[in-house]
């Protein structure tokens, strides 16, 4: 344990489940509760510890069924709403008072749901590469593919149109799109390389269902989920982030429009992992947001008389 930055890890009981958590730093200026995507585990977001020397306590946890947390035999009945309750329950179990909430990708969707259902529970909301519904996700993916070079766009659109998802040209284009325009890096950082194999496939199917193509709608829990009508209930300062080269920039623009007073930051030259691709710029953006007076004080982003 570092004497200046205390560190701990362990398990908390959330309902009937044991959830693994890790904590680093002192909450001089507040605590940031981190919600990972995937569903993999928290390790690929370890870089957020860059905030610790600036007076923030970072708390990561592995969602139910992920990483070192308890893994059930079945995910029957899984819902986004219950997963969002887990976010609140972890904060309660760890006695976190008004933490900042950070969510990436799928974790961003959970964070939006949690913040809309428990609007007074968090001091601020930061989402990166997030989406508010499966319809938003699919629209963003279509717009993203249209922006790709013809050598990628043509085989992908042809495969999606014909349903020939096993066509070799389609599969090559999908792999190249992911490498160049989703991960955006030729050499995967260690944090990603060790986390990706941990993706829980049964949970992935429970969330998304079977997606044979990029444009295929979700058939899992996401098919019935849409937080867009409830985004107005989120009455804390919000920062919406995404890499400007990924599909998430389109969902980020939509979130920014639906969260009046939110801040929007599209990170230049980055795809789905801007915290690794442009780490210094990303962390500077987080610090600037966290250190604004309204965020430090946890003030609402608009007065009650302005509520829709």
C-alpha positions, 0 to 999 in steps of 0.5 A: 500500500502506498502511504500517500495513496491508500489502496484496498480491495475486497468484496461487498454484499449486494443483495444475494451477490458478492461484488469485487471492488478496488479503491485507490486514493483519498477523497480530498475533492471527492470520489469517482465511482467507475462503471466498466463496459464489456461486459468484461471487468474493471482493469482496462479503466485502471488508467483513471488512477491518474486522477488520484494525485489530484485529490480524488478517490477512485473506486472500481468494481466488477459488475455481477457476473464479471471479473472477480465478482460472483458468477451466476449459473444463468442470467435469465431475467437480466434487465438493464434496470436491475444492473443500474440498481447494482451501481447504486447498491455498490455505492451504498455498500461502500458508504460513498457519499455523493460520488461522481459517476463515470461510465464507459460504453455499456457502463455508460448506458448503465450510468445513464440509467442509474443517474436517471433513476436516482438523480440525487444519488450522484454529484456528477455524471461522466459518460464516454462512448455511451448510448441511451437506447439500442435504436440510438446505437444502431443509428450511430453504427449506420452513420459511422459505416457511411463515413468509412472509406469505400474499401470498408464501407462497401463490403460491410453494407453489402453483407448487411443488406444481403444478410451474408454475415459469413462472407469472407469479405464481410468478415475481413472488413468487420475485423479491420473496422474494429481494429482501425475505427473502434479500438483505433490502435495497432498495438493493444495496451496491456490493460485491454489485452488482459481484459478482453478475454474476460468478457462474459459471453453468457452475460453479453448474450443476455444484454445484446442477444444474438447480433449477426451483423453490425446493424442487427437490432438487439434481442436481449435486455437492450431491446426493451430499454430506452432511457431517452425519455428520462434523461431530463431527470438527471439534474447534476452536471454532465460531461459527455465524451467520445472519440471523434472517429468512432460511432459513439460520437453520434450517440454523444451528440444525441446525449448532449442535445437531450441533457441541457447544460451538459458539456460535450467533448469529442477527443480528436484522433480517437476511437472507442478508447480515448482514455488510452489513445489520448490519455493526457488530453482525456485526463485533462478534460476530466480534471477541468470538468471535476474542478469547476465550481458547480461540480465541486459543489454538486450543484444542479445543472439547472434550477427546479423551475427549469425542469421539463 
